Amino acid sequence: MIQACFHLAGDQIIVEVSGTNVMFLKSGEGLSPIDGLKLSYEGVIKQFPDLKDKDDWRKIAISRFKEHIKDLPSETTRIKYIIEDLIQHNYVCKYIQRQGNRPVNPEVFCN
């Protein structure tokens, strides 16, 4: 299990990767899978332009995320993918923690 802690506009978000399972914890809310997250239509369309005219864009985007996560070979590559993606959306990764060990700086972990 690997956890990454992010900050965005005063909110703290923790992403937990355990095998192919990805869970999100936002300050003030509970732990939830990607199905429980609020997705920005604009953000989804930016990532997947082909979903622009689809009514079920949210469901398809979640399905694509889950499939992509399953295709990645390890927890480390999965968390690195999530870090890279969230940084593009102005999230700041503060630390990464593996198996409950001491948190490390994301630059140390990702290099």
Secondary structure, DSSP 8 states (H G I E B T S, - for coil): -EEEEEEETTEEEEEEEETTEEEEEETTS-EEEGGGS---HHHHHHH-GGGTT-TTHHHHHHHHHHHHHHHSSSHHHHHHHHHHHHHTTT-EEEEEEETT---B-HHHHH-
